Amino acid sequence: MRKLILSLLMIAVISIGAVMITACSSESPVPGVAWAEKETLTYEIKEGDTLIGTLTVVSERLKGGEYKIERLREEPFKLSSGSARVTKVATDTQGKEIMYSESLLNGFTSLASYKKVDYNGVSYENKVYHEGRYFYYSKNGGDYKRIKANGGYADNELLYNIIRLYDIDGGYSSEYKVLSPNTDSLEKIAVSVSDDATNFALRYTDRNGGQQEQTVACLKAVFRKTESPSGQPISVWYAKSSFILKGSSVSPRNESFYIPVKIVENNLTYSLINAKAE
C-alpha cells in the first residue's frame, strides 16, 4: 500500500519524506511554459487490471501578485510574473478524496507546497515554503524545521512538469538531487528521455468544447535513483511537441505541449483519459 500512496503522489522513485529537488545539470535550454493558461489533465489509475481511482492535475499560469495556499497558511505569498500554481487531486472509485497537493512557483522556482494523503489507513500532511536561503517544512502539524536551499530547486510534486520546460524532442538527460526532511540527506535521481517510437491515443477537449481523439507519437522518460537501494524506475510517455493543444481563450502562446500521456510504476498505471486547455 505504501507504493500505492507514493504513486498517487507521483513521486514513486523517491521517499515519502522528500519534498524538494535540485537540478544538477542544465545542458538543455528552457523554452518556457509548456502548458496553457489553465491545463487540466485527468488520469485513470489502475493497479494491474483493477481501476482504483482518478487523478486530476491542474496547471495554471499566474500573473505577478499575492496568492495563497489556503491549507498551508493564512498569509499570502508574493509572486512575480510568469509564475504558476499546480494542483493535484486523487479520488478513489467512490469519489472520496485520498490525496491533495497544491504548489506555487515563483518564476518557475518552487516557493511553497501543501500535500495531504488519507487512504486505507495511511495518513500524513506536509507543508513546505521557501524563504531567504532556506525552505521550511512541517510534517503532520509538527513544528517547522529548515534546510538550507543551495542553487536551483523545485518541489518534487512538479518533477513531471519541470521536464516539460526543456526541449526534449531530441533527447534529454540530467540528474536531480532530492532533499529528504526525514534524514536531511540528499538522494540523486537520474532522468533520461528518448524516442522509443511509441504511439498512444490522446483524448482531449478542443477549444470549441468538442471531444476529440488523436494518435500521437511519444517520447519516453525514465526516472531512477542512482544509489542503492534504487528500487524500480518509473516511465513516463510524453506527446512530442508536434502535438499542440490549443487553449479555449485566444491569446499568444495559450497552448499545451509535451503532455504526459502515460505513467507506469511497477504494476500501477496512470493513463490519460482527457486533456483540456483553457
C-alpha positions as YAML, in Angstrom:
chain: A
units: angstrom
residues:
- id: 1
  name: MET
  ca: [0.00, 0.00, 0.00]
- id: 2
  name: ARG
  ca: [2.94, 2.34, 0.61]
- id: 3
  name: LYS
  ca: [3.85, 2.00, -3.07]
- id: 4
  name: LEU
  ca: [0.30, 2.95, -3.99]
- id: 5
  name: ILE
  ca: [0.41, 6.14, -1.94]
- id: 6
  name: LEU
  ca: [3.79, 7.10, -3.37]
- id: 7
  name: SER
  ca: [2.50, 6.61, -6.86]
- id: 8
  name: LEU
  ca: [-0.61, 8.65, -6.19]
- id: 9
  name: LEU
  ca: [1.74, 11.45, -5.22]
- id: 10
  name: MET
  ca: [3.61, 10.92, -8.49]
- id: 11
  name: ILE
  ca: [6.94, 10.58, -6.68]
- id: 12
  name: ALA
  ca: [7.25, 6.82, -6.77]
- id: 13
  name: VAL
  ca: [11.02, 6.72, -7.13]
- id: 14
  name: ILE
  ca: [11.73, 8.75, -4.01]
- id: 15
  name: SER
  ca: [10.88, 8.53, -0.35]
- id: 16
  name: ILE
  ca: [7.70, 9.90, 1.22]
- id: 17
  name: GLY
  ca: [9.74, 12.42, 3.19]
- id: 18
  name: ALA
  ca: [11.35, 14.03, 0.16]
- id: 19
  name: VAL
  ca: [9.86, 17.39, -0.69]
- id: 20
  name: MET
  ca: [12.30, 19.31, -2.87]
- id: 21
  name: ILE
  ca: [14.58, 18.59, -5.84]
- id: 22
  name: THR
  ca: [17.66, 20.39, -7.16]
- id: 23
  name: ALA
  ca: [18.80, 20.26, -10.76]
- id: 24
  name: CYS
  ca: [22.45, 19.28, -11.21]
- id: 25
  name: SER
  ca: [22.55, 19.86, -14.95]
- id: 26
  name: SER
  ca: [21.13, 22.46, -17.32]
- id: 27
  name: GLU
  ca: [22.51, 21.40, -20.68]
- id: 28
  name: SER
  ca: [19.18, 21.76, -22.47]
- id: 29
  name: PRO
  ca: [17.65, 25.20, -23.00]
- id: 30
  name: VAL
  ca: [14.45, 26.09, -21.18]
- id: 31
  name: PRO
  ca: [12.00, 27.24, -23.89]
- id: 32
  name: GLY
  ca: [9.34, 28.50, -21.49]
- id: 33
  name: VAL
  ca: [5.95, 27.46, -20.22]
- id: 34
  name: ALA
  ca: [4.72, 24.17, -21.68]
- id: 35
  name: TRP
  ca: [1.11, 24.44, -20.55]
- id: 36
  name: ALA
  ca: [-1.79, 26.73, -21.41]
- id: 37
  name: GLU
  ca: [-3.20, 29.46, -19.17]
- id: 38
  name: LYS
  ca: [-5.14, 26.65, -17.50]
- id: 39
  name: GLU
  ca: [-4.46, 23.00, -18.27]
- id: 40
  name: THR
  ca: [-6.44, 20.09, -16.83]
- id: 41
  name: LEU
  ca: [-5.15, 16.53, -17.22]
- id: 42
  name: THR
  ca: [-7.30, 13.64, -15.98]
- id: 43
  name: TYR
  ca: [-5.91, 10.14, -15.48]
- id: 44
  name: GLU
  ca: [-7.42, 6.82, -14.53]
- id: 45
  name: ILE
  ca: [-5.32, 4.86, -12.03]
- id: 46
  name: LYS
  ca: [-5.07, 1.09, -12.32]
- id: 47
  name: GLU
  ca: [-3.33, -1.46, -10.15]
- id: 48
  name: GLY
  ca: [-2.80, -4.29, -12.59]
- id: 49
  name: ASP
  ca: [-6.15, -4.53, -14.37]
- id: 50
  name: THR
  ca: [-8.17, -3.07, -11.48]
- id: 51
  name: LEU
  ca: [-9.37, 0.54, -11.59]
- id: 52
  name: ILE
  ca: [-8.60, 2.12, -8.21]
- id: 53
  name: GLY
  ca: [-9.20, 5.83, -8.78]
- id: 54
  name: THR
  ca: [-8.73, 9.03, -10.74]
- id: 55
  name: LEU
  ca: [-6.02, 11.70, -10.65]
- id: 56
  name: THR
  ca: [-6.66, 15.26, -11.85]
- id: 57
  name: VAL
  ca: [-3.73, 17.64, -12.40]
- id: 58
  name: VAL
  ca: [-4.47, 21.34, -12.97]
- id: 59
  name: SER
  ca: [-1.66, 23.72, -14.02]
- id: 60
  name: GLU
  ca: [-2.43, 27.45, -14.09]
- id: 61
  name: ARG
  ca: [-0.33, 30.40, -15.16]
- id: 62
  name: LEU
  ca: [-0.32, 33.27, -12.66]
- id: 63
  name: LYS
  ca: [0.40, 36.96, -13.04]
- id: 64
  name: GLY
  ca: [2.51, 38.80, -10.52]
- id: 65
  name: GLY
  ca: [0.80, 39.44, -7.19]
- id: 66
  name: GLU
  ca: [-0.09, 37.80, -3.89]
- id: 67
  name: TYR
  ca: [-1.53, 34.28, -3.77]
- id: 68
  name: LYS
  ca: [-2.47, 31.88, -1.01]
- id: 69
  name: ILE
  ca: [-2.35, 28.16, -0.45]
- id: 70
  name: GLU
  ca: [-5.32, 28.05, 1.90]
- id: 71
  name: ARG
  ca: [-4.38, 24.73, 3.50]
- id: 72
  name: LEU
  ca: [-0.81, 25.85, 4.12]
- id: 73
  name: ARG
  ca: [-1.15, 29.17, 5.94]
- id: 74
  name: GLU
  ca: [-3.26, 32.33, 6.08]
- id: 75
  name: GLU
  ca: [-0.54, 34.70, 4.86]
- id: 76
  name: PRO
  ca: [-0.23, 35.05, 1.07]
- id: 77
  name: PHE
  ca: [2.93, 34.53, -0.94]
- id: 78
  name: LYS
  ca: [4.24, 37.21, -3.29]
- id: 79
  name: LEU
  ca: [4.82, 36.03, -6.85]
- id: 80
  name: SER
  ca: [6.50, 37.68, -9.82]
- id: 81
  name: SER
  ca: [5.15, 37.49, -13.36]
- id: 82
  name: GLY
  ca: [5.49, 34.17, -15.15]
- id: 83
  name: SER
  ca: [4.53, 32.12, -12.11]
- id: 84
  name: ALA
  ca: [2.22, 29.12, -11.77]
- id: 85
  name: ARG
  ca: [0.01, 27.05, -9.48]
- id: 86
  name: VAL
  ca: [-0.24, 23.26, -9.83]
- id: 87
  name: THR
  ca: [-2.98, 21.34, -8.01]
- id: 88
  name: LYS
  ca: [-3.34, 17.55, -7.91]
- id: 89
  name: VAL
  ca: [-6.36, 15.69, -6.55]
- id: 90
  name: ALA
  ca: [-6.70, 11.90, -6.39]
- id: 91
  name: THR
  ca: [-10.04, 10.25, -5.61]
- id: 92
  name: ASP
  ca: [-10.98, 6.62, -5.17]
- id: 93
  name: THR
  ca: [-13.69, 4.87, -7.18]
- id: 94
  name: GLN
  ca: [-16.32, 6.15, -4.72]
- id: 95
  name: GLY
  ca: [-15.27, 9.76, -5.26]
- id: 96
  name: LYS
  ca: [-13.56, 10.19, -1.88]
- id: 97
  name: GLU
  ca: [-10.51, 12.46, -1.88]
- id: 98
  name: ILE
  ca: [-7.46, 10.39, -0.98]
- id: 99
  name: MET
  ca: [-4.71, 12.83, -1.95]
- id: 100
  name: TYR
  ca: [-4.49, 16.60, -2.37]
- id: 101
  name: SER
  ca: [-1.45, 18.67, -3.24]
- id: 102
  name: GLU
  ca: [-1.02, 22.30, -4.22]
- id: 103
  name: SER
  ca: [2.18, 24.09, -5.22]
- id: 104
  name: LEU
  ca: [3.15, 27.65, -6.10]
- id: 105
  name: LEU
  ca: [6.05, 28.51, -8.36]
- id: 106
  name: ASN
  ca: [7.64, 31.94, -8.39]
- id: 107
  name: GLY
  ca: [9.09, 32.39, -11.85]
- id: 108
  name: PHE
  ca: [9.08, 28.57, -12.03]
- id: 109
  name: THR
  ca: [11.17, 28.19, -8.91]
- id: 110
  name: SER
  ca: [9.36, 26.36, -6.13]
- id: 111
  name: LEU
  ca: [8.00, 28.71, -3.48]
- id: 112
  name: ALA
  ca: [5.51, 26.73, -1.40]
- id: 113
  name: SER
  ca: [3.54, 23.50, -1.36]
- id: 114
  name: TYR
  ca: [0.97, 21.58, 0.63]
- id: 115
  name: LYS
  ca: [0.28, 17.85, 0.46]
- id: 116
  name: LYS
  ca: [-2.12, 15.55, 2.30]
- id: 117
  name: VAL
  ca: [-2.80, 11.83, 1.95]
- id: 118
  name: ASP
  ca: [-5.62, 9.87, 3.59]
- id: 119
  name: TYR
  ca: [-6.06, 6.41, 2.10]
- id: 120
  name: ASN
  ca: [-6.69, 2.97, 3.54]
- id: 121
  name: GLY
  ca: [-5.28, 3.78, 6.97]
- id: 122
  name: VAL
  ca: [-2.29, 5.76, 5.69]
- id: 123
  name: SER
  ca: [-2.49, 9.45, 6.56]
- id: 124
  name: TYR
  ca: [0.03, 12.29, 6.59]
- id: 125
  name: GLU
  ca: [0.33, 16.00, 5.84]
- id: 126
  name: ASN
  ca: [3.32, 18.01, 4.59]
- id: 127
  name: LYS
  ca: [3.74, 21.79, 4.47]
- id: 128
  name: VAL
  ca: [6.70, 23.45, 2.76]
- id: 129
  name: TYR
  ca: [7.68, 27.01, 1.85]
- id: 130
  name: HIS
  ca: [10.86, 28.80, 0.79]
- id: 131
  name: GLU
  ca: [12.14, 31.96, 2.40]
- id: 132
  name: GLY
  ca: [15.57, 33.53, 2.08]
- id: 133
  name: ARG
  ca: [18.24, 30.84, 1.82]
- id: 134
  name: TYR
  ca: [16.11, 28.13, 3.42]
- id: 135
  name: PHE
  ca: [13.00, 26.12, 2.87]
- id: 136
  name: TYR
  ca: [10.86, 25.34, 5.89]
- id: 137
  name: TYR
  ca: [8.83, 22.17, 6.31]
- id: 138
  name: SER
  ca: [6.34, 20.71, 8.76]
- id: 139
  name: LYS
  ca: [5.03, 17.14, 8.92]
- id: 140
  name: ASN
  ca: [1.67, 16.21, 10.41]
- id: 141
  name: GLY
  ca: [1.18, 19.53, 12.18]
- id: 142
  name: GLY
  ca: [4.58, 19.48, 13.89]
- id: 143
  name: ASP
  ca: [6.95, 22.39, 14.36]
- id: 144
  name: TYR
  ca: [8.65, 23.77, 11.28]
- id: 145
  name: LYS
  ca: [12.23, 22.71, 10.57]
- id: 146
  name: ARG
  ca: [14.51, 24.19, 7.94]
- id: 147
  name: ILE
  ca: [17.05, 23.03, 5.37]
- id: 148
  name: LYS
  ca: [19.43, 25.31, 3.50]
- id: 149
  name: ALA
  ca: [18.47, 25.63, -0.17]
- id: 150
  name: ASN
  ca: [21.57, 25.90, -2.34]
- id: 151
  name: GLY
  ca: [21.19, 26.57, -6.05]
- id: 152
  name: GLY
  ca: [18.06, 25.97, -8.09]
- id: 153
  name: TYR
  ca: [15.36, 23.75, -6.66]
- id: 154
  name: ALA
  ca: [11.77, 22.71, -7.26]
- id: 155
  name: ASP
  ca: [9.02, 20.91, -5.42]
- id: 156
  name: ASN
  ca: [9.14, 17.19, -6.25]
- id: 157
  name: GLU
  ca: [5.41, 17.32, -6.93]
- id: 158
  name: LEU
  ca: [6.38, 19.23, -10.07]
- id: 159
  name: LEU
  ca: [9.09, 16.97, -11.47]
- id: 160
  name: TYR
  ca: [7.00, 15.85, -14.43]
- id: 161
  name: ASN
  ca: [6.11, 19.49, -15.18]
- id: 162
  name: ILE
  ca: [9.73, 20.61, -14.97]
- id: 163
  name: ILE
  ca: [10.83, 18.13, -17.62]
- id: 164
  name: ARG
  ca: [8.25, 19.68, -19.94]
- id: 165
  name: LEU
  ca: [10.05, 23.03, -19.77]
- id: 166
  name: TYR
  ca: [13.01, 21.59, -21.68]
- id: 167
  name: ASP
  ca: [13.39, 20.85, -25.38]
- id: 168
  name: ILE
  ca: [13.18, 17.06, -25.06]
- id: 169
  name: ASP
  ca: [12.30, 16.15, -28.66]
- id: 170
  name: GLY
  ca: [15.96, 15.47, -29.40]
- id: 171
  name: GLY
  ca: [16.55, 13.59, -26.15]
- id: 172
  name: TYR
  ca: [17.37, 14.85, -22.68]
- id: 173
  name: SER
  ca: [19.31, 13.61, -19.66]
- id: 174
  name: SER
  ca: [20.02, 15.14, -16.29]
- id: 175
  name: GLU
  ca: [20.38, 14.37, -12.62]
- id: 176
  name: TYR
  ca: [18.39, 15.78, -9.73]
- id: 177
  name: LYS
  ca: [19.08, 15.86, -6.01]
- id: 178
  name: VAL
  ca: [16.27, 15.05, -3.60]
- id: 179
  name: LEU
  ca: [16.37, 16.61, -0.16]
- id: 180
  name: SER
  ca: [14.72, 14.43, 2.49]
- id: 181
  name: PRO
  ca: [13.46, 16.25, 5.61]
- id: 182
  name: ASN
  ca: [13.35, 12.91, 7.44]
- id: 183
  name: THR
  ca: [17.12, 12.46, 7.25]
- id: 184
  name: ASP
  ca: [18.43, 15.83, 6.00]
- id: 185
  name: SER
  ca: [20.17, 13.80, 3.30]
- id: 186
  name: LEU
  ca: [20.33, 14.02, -0.47]
- id: 187
  name: GLU
  ca: [19.25, 11.38, -2.96]
- id: 188
  name: LYS
  ca: [20.12, 11.52, -6.64]
- id: 189
  name: ILE
  ca: [17.51, 10.94, -9.34]
- id: 190
  name: ALA
  ca: [18.63, 10.45, -12.94]
- id: 191
  name: VAL
  ca: [16.26, 11.17, -15.80]
- id: 192
  name: SER
  ca: [16.73, 10.25, -19.44]
- id: 193
  name: VAL
  ca: [14.40, 10.95, -22.36]
- id: 194
  name: SER
  ca: [14.50, 9.12, -25.67]
- id: 195
  name: ASP
  ca: [12.34, 8.47, -28.71]
- id: 196
  name: ASP
  ca: [11.16, 4.86, -28.49]
- id: 197
  name: ALA
  ca: [8.76, 5.16, -31.46]
- id: 198
  name: THR
  ca: [5.69, 4.60, -29.29]
- id: 199
  name: ASN
  ca: [2.26, 5.94, -30.26]
- id: 200
  name: PHE
  ca: [-0.68, 6.49, -27.92]
- id: 201
  name: ALA
  ca: [-4.25, 7.64, -28.38]
- id: 202
  name: LEU
  ca: [-4.64, 11.06, -26.75]
- id: 203
  name: ARG
  ca: [-8.16, 12.15, -25.85]
- id: 204
  name: TYR
  ca: [-8.72, 15.86, -25.46]
- id: 205
  name: THR
  ca: [-11.27, 18.65, -25.39]
- id: 206
  name: ASP
  ca: [-10.77, 21.03, -28.30]
- id: 207
  name: ARG
  ca: [-11.09, 24.81, -27.99]
- id: 208
  name: ASN
  ca: [-14.75, 24.61, -29.09]
- id: 209
  name: GLY
  ca: [-15.64, 22.15, -26.34]
- id: 210
  name: GLY
  ca: [-15.77, 19.07, -28.55]
- id: 211
  name: GLN
  ca: [-14.28, 15.73, -27.57]
- id: 212
  name: GLN
  ca: [-11.50, 14.51, -29.86]
- id: 213
  name: GLU
  ca: [-9.03, 11.66, -30.05]
- id: 214
  name: GLN
  ca: [-5.73, 11.63, -31.92]
- id: 215
  name: THR
  ca: [-2.89, 9.14, -32.17]
- id: 216
  name: VAL
  ca: [0.31, 10.91, -31.12]
- id: 217
  name: ALA
  ca: [3.99, 9.99, -31.27]
- id: 218
  name: CYS
  ca: [5.54, 9.94, -27.80]
- id: 219
  name: LEU
  ca: [8.88, 10.25, -26.05]
- id: 220
  name: LYS
  ca: [9.77, 8.00, -23.13]
- id: 221
  name: ALA
  ca: [11.28, 9.43, -19.94]
- id: 222
  name: VAL
  ca: [12.81, 7.12, -17.34]
- id: 223
  name: PHE
  ca: [13.34, 8.29, -13.74]
- id: 224
  name: ARG
  ca: [15.59, 6.22, -11.47]
- id: 225
  name: LYS
  ca: [17.55, 6.52, -8.26]
- id: 226
  name: THR
  ca: [21.28, 6.34, -8.86]
- id: 227
  name: GLU
  ca: [22.21, 4.95, -5.45]
- id: 228
  name: SER
  ca: [21.23, 1.82, -3.56]
- id: 229
  name: PRO
  ca: [18.53, 0.95, -2.69]
- id: 230
  name: SER
  ca: [17.45, 2.10, -6.13]
- id: 231
  name: GLY
  ca: [14.03, 0.44, -6.33]
- id: 232
  name: GLN
  ca: [12.16, 0.23, -9.61]
- id: 233
  name: PRO
  ca: [12.40, 3.10, -12.13]
- id: 234
  name: ILE
  ca: [9.25, 4.78, -13.38]
- id: 235
  name: SER
  ca: [8.46, 5.51, -17.01]
- id: 236
  name: VAL
  ca: [6.54, 8.47, -18.39]
- id: 237
  name: TRP
  ca: [5.46, 8.90, -22.01]
- id: 238
  name: TYR
  ca: [5.14, 12.49, -23.27]
- id: 239
  name: ALA
  ca: [3.45, 13.50, -26.50]
- id: 240
  name: LYS
  ca: [6.02, 15.03, -28.83]
- id: 241
  name: SER
  ca: [5.86, 18.78, -29.31]
- id: 242
  name: SER
  ca: [4.33, 18.24, -32.75]
- id: 243
  name: PHE
  ca: [1.03, 17.78, -30.87]
- id: 244
  name: ILE
  ca: [-0.17, 21.15, -29.59]
- id: 245
  name: LEU
  ca: [-3.34, 21.52, -27.55]
- id: 246
  name: LYS
  ca: [-4.81, 24.97, -28.12]
- id: 247
  name: GLY
  ca: [-6.44, 26.82, -25.24]
- id: 248
  name: SER
  ca: [-10.09, 27.87, -25.45]
- id: 249
  name: SER
  ca: [-9.17, 31.54, -24.98]
- id: 250
  name: VAL
  ca: [-7.29, 33.05, -27.90]
- id: 251
  name: SER
  ca: [-4.11, 34.68, -26.62]
- id: 252
  name: PRO
  ca: [-0.43, 34.47, -27.58]
- id: 253
  name: ARG
  ca: [1.00, 31.01, -26.91]
- id: 254
  name: ASN
  ca: [-2.01, 29.79, -24.94]
- id: 255
  name: GLU
  ca: [-1.25, 26.16, -25.66]
- id: 256
  name: SER
  ca: [-0.01, 22.94, -24.08]
- id: 257
  name: PHE
  ca: [2.62, 20.54, -25.35]
- id: 258
  name: TYR
  ca: [4.78, 17.66, -24.05]
- id: 259
  name: ILE
  ca: [1.64, 16.34, -22.38]
- id: 260
  name: PRO
  ca: [2.24, 13.28, -20.13]
- id: 261
  name: VAL
  ca: [0.07, 10.58, -21.70]
- id: 262
  name: LYS
  ca: [1.00, 7.53, -19.62]
- id: 263
  name: ILE
  ca: [2.88, 6.84, -16.37]
- id: 264
  name: VAL
  ca: [3.94, 3.36, -15.25]
- id: 265
  name: GLU
  ca: [5.40, 2.35, -11.89]
- id: 266
  name: ASN
  ca: [5.59, -1.35, -11.05]
- id: 267
  name: ASN
  ca: [2.02, -2.62, -11.51]
- id: 268
  name: LEU
  ca: [0.46, 0.84, -11.26]
- id: 269
  name: THR
  ca: [-0.52, 2.66, -14.44]
- id: 270
  name: TYR
  ca: [-1.80, 6.21, -14.93]
- id: 271
  name: SER
  ca: [-3.50, 6.60, -18.31]
- id: 272
  name: LEU
  ca: [-4.60, 9.99, -19.60]
- id: 273
  name: ILE
  ca: [-8.34, 9.95, -20.28]
- id: 274
  name: ASN
  ca: [-8.73, 13.64, -21.12]
- id: 275
  name: ALA
  ca: [-6.66, 16.78, -21.64]
- id: 276
  name: LYS
  ca: [-8.15, 20.27, -21.70]
- id: 277
  name: ALA
  ca: [-6.57, 23.68, -22.21]
- id: 278
  name: GLU
  ca: [-8.38, 26.93, -21.40]
...
